[in-house]
Amino acid sequence: MVGQINLNFKTTRLLISLMVLIFAIQNSAAQNKKTLLFKHLTQENGLSDPTVRALHIDKDDFLWIGTENGLNRFDGTNCITYKKTKVNQSNIPGNYLTNIIEDKNGDLIIGSQSNLVKYNKKTDNFSLYNFSLPDLQQNYYSFPFYIDKQDNLWVYLAGNIYRHNSKKKQLIKITEFSNGYQFKSKPFYQELNWFISRGVKGIYINRIEDGKEKSATEYFMPSSNKNSLISHIEDVYIASDTLLWLAGEKGLIKLNPINGTYKVFNSHVKIKNIVCTAIAKYPNKPLLFVGTNGSGLLIFDLVTETFINHYEHIESDPYSISANYIRRIYIDSKSNLFLGIDGYGLDYTNLNQVIFPRYVTKAENKDNNITAILKLKDQVWCATKNSGIKIYNHDLSKTVSTEFQHLGINKLIQLENNNVLIELANGAFYLFQYNRNKFTPLKAIFSNNFKGKVDIHQMLKLGKDSLFGATEFGIARVQISKNNTIRFDLLNEPNISITWPNVQQLIQLPENKILVQTYYTAMYLFNVKHNQFTFEHKTIRTPYATNGKAVIGKYLYLATTAGLLKYNIEKLSEKEELLIDAKCTSLITDEHNNLWIGTEGGGLNYFNRALQTFKSYKNDPANINSISSNLVKMLIIDKYEKANLIIGTHRGMLNILNTKTGKFQHISNSKDEKGTIGSAEIVALAQDETGTIW
């Protein structure tokens, strides 16, 4: 008995020692992954807009934040906004910022979708760059990116890259091979002999000799002979003249620009087909920070050439990143890391700050914005960013089914006979045949045998049978055939009449007229008969994105990133009227042709056209009957209960507003159960003929 007891004691002691050793190893390994403790700057604490486009730390350690709706200066505590308004239209930068650089005097040069300005820090004043070229008088896109040793400014302006000598007031054209976003190869105030420009797809490497362009070499473009890979490139890290790291839709790409060889990295543990959106070098370590669309923040080891760490949004952790779509990464000289999170503002932390990691279940990780809402018959379909399509009954009280689980949905387009065309985030298309209750995959075919994902910004039905697409390569006729293919044929006539055929919107006007808006640049008027486009004239400059439109009588209303704008269709060349000075996300009309407008930060707005009055619905934490968030994403009117407005807001909340009582009903999606969306942000809504919400 004594021997047995001693044996058990020794065995127990051995087991305890092994468990302690295993725990120590695991704890040591866990601490090797630095857990970053993020703070958040949002509209609630002063940021003018939740989508960050440009970041810069100046010599006085102020952080300048360029958003899609205003310039902000952040001192670590307070946020000051510089923004064009009805009252202030002087020399303030355009509200949609593109890039911010700093000269040797500490002054800022700021590009936007509508002008180029310099900020004098000593006088706290903005001055507008004045150019003599006709296209650079007003509402032009600018992207400043370099200052050379002669103090010349290198800048992209309305379709071309120029070198600007401010003393001589001289503007010298360098190249037209660019899509409006550049990456410099050297620190400022040196001789610039090459730089990188983004294309619609891929990149150009622009080589300079004696101040003139020597060559422009294409990589990852449809017309490039060097690479079989075709990919949109969002960001670039230049390691050396012979090594580039590119963040693109196909993943993280390692490129030798001299011989054209490349390698793609797009998986980490269980994450496959990573879409990379931002990139930055980790200070003093052989690591890269890589931002993604939907997969959070990754760290890439340059020695082993593998992704080693992964940071995601965790709903239960207020110090995790705000969401998993990262648009910008910026690291300053003090190892402060800043992340521009799409639609959620700015996250920031210090890389020298370490806390112990906390492990969470997969169910806790929720970042699933709603991208489309469609109403078909008695159902409501909600398309989400990461979790497919949630189908509800007409009043959202019950989930009917979930389709395309774990997949992102871009668009839901209602066709004839209640059929629905579905575009997935990966570029795949499906057709839902209502009578057969069946989803059928479609093979996508593009003009000129183009292979790869094409950005389809919008689709417009003309009549019963004609469907047109606004694509990054121009206007395309869209045909769905019986052999399960969807074909996009680029049209010659409208596209050759457009200066830059990256088409964002097709807006149908009375009398067979269509306005064609190119991406953040201009609108063109066409006459369309029997599906034939006839060019009439260029109408207005449009340095904004259009998120909704309504044509009522002789007036055109546009919900844009620059606000709610009103145009006289008969006099489109005249200046627009600004009705709402806020970034507008959606626009619909009710049965009386009054307007409902969703905004980012300004809540839901109602415009009574007859009385010319506005009413605003905003979140009130003390009122359970108020709207759930001031960030409104999508709107539709219930076809069968016309007093009800269905609203998709921030973090995936669905709201039903009874317009007679002014009360909101909230459909919470926070539970991770069958039939719920999760923290899904709505980007589109639809209701079928039976009342079901899609």
Buried (B, 14 or more C-beta within 10 A) or exposed (E): EEEEEEEEEEEEEEEEEEEEEEEEEEEEEEEEBBBBBBEBBBBEEBBBBBBBBBBBBBEEEBBBBBBBBBBBBBEEEEBEBBBBEEEEEEBBBBBBBBBBBBBEEEBBBBBBBBBBBBBEBEEEEBEBBEBEEEBBEEBBBBBBBBBBEEBBBBBBBBBBBBBBBEEEEEBEEBBEBBBBBBBBBBEBBEEBBBBBBBBBBBBBBBBBEEEEBEEBBBBBBBEBEBBEBBBBBBBBBBEEEEBBBBBBBBBBBBBBBEEEEBEBBBEBEEBEEBBBBBBBBBBEEEBBBBBBBBBBBBBBBBEEEEBEBBBBBBBEBEBBBBBBBBBBBBBBEEBBBBBBBBBBBBBBBBBEEEEEBEEBEEEBBBBBBBBBBBBBBBBBBBBBBBBBBBBBBBBBEEBBBBBBEEBBBBBBBBBEEBBBBBBBBEBBBBBBBBEEEEBEEBEBBBBEEBEBBBBBBBBBBBEEEBBBBBBBBBBBBBBBEEEEEBBBBBBEEBBEBBEBBBBBBBBBBEEEBBBBBBBBBBBBBBBBEEEEBEBEEBBBBBBBBBBBBBBBEEBBBBBBBBBBBBBBBEEBEEEBEBBBBBBBBBBBBBEEEBBBBBBBBBBBBBBEBEEEEBEBBBBEEEEEEBBBBBBBBBBBBBBBBEEBBBBBBBBBBBBBBBBEEEEBBBBEBBEBEEBBBBBBBBBBBBBBBBBBBB
